[in-house]
Amino acid sequence: MVWNRDSEFVVQLNRDLSAFIGKGCPAHDEEVFNELALREFSLQFKNIEAYRRFCLNREINPEKISTWQEIPA
């Protein structure tokens, strides 16, 4: 499944990211950051073939990780 930029998943993720950034650094919550990063990873994994292959070669997918630190870069 590939999400386009008008899908509800992408629209909501953009809203949530904008709200998080808009709060400024002092208000940042590690748990919220982690959740947003994992959602962004899921989006990129599903939509970017080269990145998906990169992750799969390392045996990583959105279902296998639970923290932003595990996202391949």
Contacts in CASP RR format, 6 or more apart in sequence:
PFRMAT RR
TARGET T0000
AUTHOR 0000-0000-0000
METHOD contacts of the structure
MODEL  1
MVWNRDSEFVVQLNRDLSAFIGKGCPAHDEEVFNELALREFSLQFKNIEA
YRRFCLNREINPEKISTWQEIPA
1 46 0 8 1.000
2 46 0 8 1.000
2 47 0 8 1.000
3 9 0 8 1.000
3 10 0 8 1.000
3 43 0 8 1.000
3 46 0 8 1.000
3 47 0 8 1.000
4 10 0 8 1.000
5 11 0 8 1.000
9 39 0 8 1.000
9 43 0 8 1.000
10 43 0 8 1.000
13 36 0 8 1.000
13 39 0 8 1.000
13 40 0 8 1.000
13 43 0 8 1.000
16 36 0 8 1.000
16 39 0 8 1.000
17 36 0 8 1.000
17 40 0 8 1.000
20 28 0 8 1.000
20 32 0 8 1.000
20 33 0 8 1.000
20 36 0 8 1.000
33 68 0 8 1.000
34 67 0 8 1.000
34 68 0 8 1.000
37 68 0 8 1.000
37 71 0 8 1.000
38 62 0 8 1.000
38 65 0 8 1.000
38 66 0 8 1.000
38 67 0 8 1.000
38 68 0 8 1.000
38 71 0 8 1.000
41 62 0 8 1.000
41 65 0 8 1.000
41 68 0 8 1.000
41 71 0 8 1.000
42 62 0 8 1.000
44 51 0 8 1.000
45 51 0 8 1.000
45 52 0 8 1.000
45 55 0 8 1.000
45 61 0 8 1.000
45 62 0 8 1.000
46 52 0 8 1.000
46 62 0 8 1.000
54 72 0 8 1.000
55 61 0 8 1.000
55 72 0 8 1.000
58 72 0 8 1.000
60 70 0 8 1.000
60 72 0 8 1.000
64 70 0 8 1.000
65 71 0 8 1.000
END
